[in-house]
Amino acid sequence: MQFDPPLREAKLIKRYKRFLADVKLADGTIITLHCPNTGSMKNCQQAGSKIWYSTSTNTKRKYPNTWEIVEVDGRYKVGINTVSANKLVLEAILDNEIVSLQGYSKVRKEVPYGAQNSRIDILLEDPVNNQSKRCFVEVKNVSLGIGGGKGLFPDAVTVRGRKHMEELIHIASSRERAVLLFCVQHEGINQVFPADDI
């Protein structure tokens, strides 16, 4: 995934009101960014950390800059934009990088489904002999690293996440394919575990 225009670097001052973050640019200017992550961002919001942000061309946005990446522990880059997780997974599917999700000829995003009026992140379909095999893919961003290559999900209590799990269970019980895909946007994580204590 490429950012266009390229990301810019800054230093994190603080995250607040969940969706905002103040950062300091190299010239000392302080600006406010949109923070596109509803989770706790535990371990990802230490003051003084290097961050990278994108700038929107939409002149109507109140906050045209969006926080995309943070450096944690002085060495690992972590993608905190949950929308980017969906884009990365979609790109990987379209490029046939995920073997278990190959063989589908139709890809749709944000499709309404389920008993709880949800939207599935990605719906894969393949009309075969007047039948349609479908695969419902729910993408979750993993950014909480705990060391030793281990990551936890979720990083906060999530009613919405529980709803998504219930919908996937229902889909799977109806003999459709349901996939919960963890997109690890943390250079220091190579294993994901449930965050049982959250």
C-alpha positions in Angstrom: 0.0 0.0 0.0 1.4 3.4 -1.0 0.5 6.7 0.5 0.0 9.5 -2.0 1.1 12.1 -1.1 3.8 10.5 1.1 3.4 10.5 4.9 5.0 13.2 7.0 6.8 12.7 10.3 6.0 14.4 13.6 6.4 13.9 17.4 3.4 12.9 19.4 2.4 15.3 22.2 -0.9 13.6 23.3 -4.0 11.8 22.1 -7.3 13.0 23.5 -11.0 12.8 23.1 -10.3 9.4 21.4 -10.3 10.9 17.9 -7.7 13.7 18.2 -4.0 13.9 18.7 -1.7 16.9 19.0 1.8 16.5 17.3 4.8 18.7 16.9 6.4 19.2 13.5 10.1 19.5 12.9 9.8 23.3 12.8 8.1 23.4 16.2 4.6 24.0 14.9 1.9 22.1 16.8 -1.0 20.7 14.8 -4.1 18.5 15.6 -4.6 15.3 13.7 -7.6 13.0 13.3 -7.0 9.7 15.1 -8.8 7.0 13.2 -8.6 4.3 15.9 -11.5 3.8 18.4 -9.5 1.4 20.6 -7.4 2.2 23.7 -4.2 2.2 21.6 -2.5 0.8 24.7 1.3 1.0 24.1 0.8 3.2 21.0 0.4 6.7 22.4 3.5 7.5 24.4 4.3 11.2 24.3 7.5 11.9 22.3 7.0 8.9 20.0 7.7 9.4 16.3 4.4 9.3 14.2 3.6 9.6 10.6 0.5 11.2 9.2 -1.3 11.6 5.9 -2.9 14.8 4.5 -6.3 14.7 2.7 -7.0 16.7 -0.3 -10.6 17.2 0.9 -10.7 20.9 1.8 -14.0 20.4 3.8 -12.4 18.3 6.5 -12.0 20.0 9.8 -8.9 18.0 10.5 -7.2 17.4 7.1 -4.3 15.3 8.6 -4.7 11.7 9.8 -2.5 9.8 12.1 -1.4 6.6 10.3 1.7 5.1 12.0 3.5 5.3 15.3 6.9 4.1 16.4 6.8 2.1 19.6 9.7 1.0 21.8 11.9 3.2 19.7 12.0 0.6 16.9 8.7 -0.9 15.8 6.4 0.8 13.4 2.7 0.2 14.1 -0.2 1.1 11.8 -3.0 2.5 13.9 -5.4 3.4 11.2 -8.0 0.6 11.2 -9.3 1.6 7.8 -5.8 0.9 6.4 -6.1 -2.7 7.7 -9.1 -3.2 5.4 -7.2 -1.7 2.5 -4.2 -3.9 3.1 -6.2 -7.0 3.3 -8.3 -6.1 0.2 -5.0 -5.4 -1.7 -3.6 -8.8 -0.6 -6.8 -10.6 -1.7 -6.8 -8.9 -5.1 -3.1 -9.7 -5.6 -3.8 -13.4 -4.6 -1.4 -13.1 -1.6 -3.7 -14.9 0.8 -3.9 -18.5 -0.5 -7.0 -19.5 1.6 -8.9 -16.6 0.0 -8.1 -17.3 -3.6 -10.6 -18.5 -6.2 -13.3 -15.9 -5.9 -14.1 -13.9 -8.9 -16.2 -11.1 -7.3 -15.0 -8.9 -4.4 -17.3 -6.4 -2.6 -16.7 -4.1 0.3 -18.9 -3.0 3.2 -21.8 -5.2 2.2 -24.9 -5.2 4.5 -25.7 -8.6 6.0 -26.8 -10.4 9.1 -29.6 -10.2 11.7 -28.0 -7.2 13.5 -27.8 -4.9 10.5 -24.1 -5.2 10.1 -21.7 -4.6 7.2 -19.1 -7.2 6.4 -15.7 -5.7 5.5 -15.2 -7.9 2.5 -17.6 -10.3 0.7 -16.0 -12.8 -1.7 -18.2 -14.5 -4.2 -17.8 -16.9 -7.1 -20.9 -17.9 -9.2 -20.4 -21.6 -10.1 -23.1 -23.6 -11.9 -25.9 -21.1 -10.9 -24.7 -21.4 -7.3 -22.8 -18.8 -5.3 -20.2 -19.7 -2.8 -19.6 -16.8 -0.5 -17.0 -15.9 2.0 -17.6 -13.3 4.6 -14.3 -11.7 5.7 -14.2 -9.5 8.9 -10.9 -7.6 9.3 -9.5 -6.7 12.7 -6.4 -4.5 13.2 -3.9 -5.8 15.7 -1.6 -3.1 17.2 -1.2 -4.2 20.8 2.3 -5.8 21.2 3.3 -7.3 24.6 6.9 -8.4 23.7 8.4 -11.6 22.5 6.7 -11.3 19.2 3.3 -11.6 20.8 0.3 -9.4 20.1 -3.2 -9.3 21.7 -6.6 -8.5 20.3 -8.7 -6.6 21.2 -6.9 -3.7 22.9 -10.2 -2.5 24.5 -13.7 -3.8 25.3 -15.7 -3.7 22.1 -19.4 -4.1 21.8 -19.2 -3.7 18.0 -16.5 -6.4 17.8 -18.7 -8.8 19.8 -21.6 -8.1 17.4 -19.3 -8.9 14.5 -18.3 -12.2 16.1 -22.0 -13.1 16.7 -22.8 -12.3 13.0 -19.8 -14.5 11.8 -21.0 -17.4 14.0 -24.4 -17.1 12.5 -22.9 -17.1 9.0 -20.8 -20.2 9.7 -23.7 -22.1 11.2 -25.7 -21.5 8.0 -22.9 -23.3 6.1 -21.5 -20.2 4.5 -17.8 -19.4 4.9 -16.9 -16.9 7.7 -13.3 -15.6 8.2 -12.0 -13.4 11.0 -8.8 -12.0 9.6 -6.3 -10.3 11.9 -4.3 -7.7 10.1 -1.1 -7.3 12.1 0.2 -3.8 11.6 3.0 -4.1 14.1 6.5 -4.9 13.1 7.2 -6.7 16.4 4.3 -9.1 16.3 4.3 -12.5 14.7 1.7 -14.3 16.9 -1.8 -13.1 17.9 -3.6 -14.2 21.1 -6.9 -13.3 22.6 -6.7 -10.4 25.2 -8.4 -12.4 27.9 -7.8 -9.7 30.6 -9.6 -7.0 28.6 
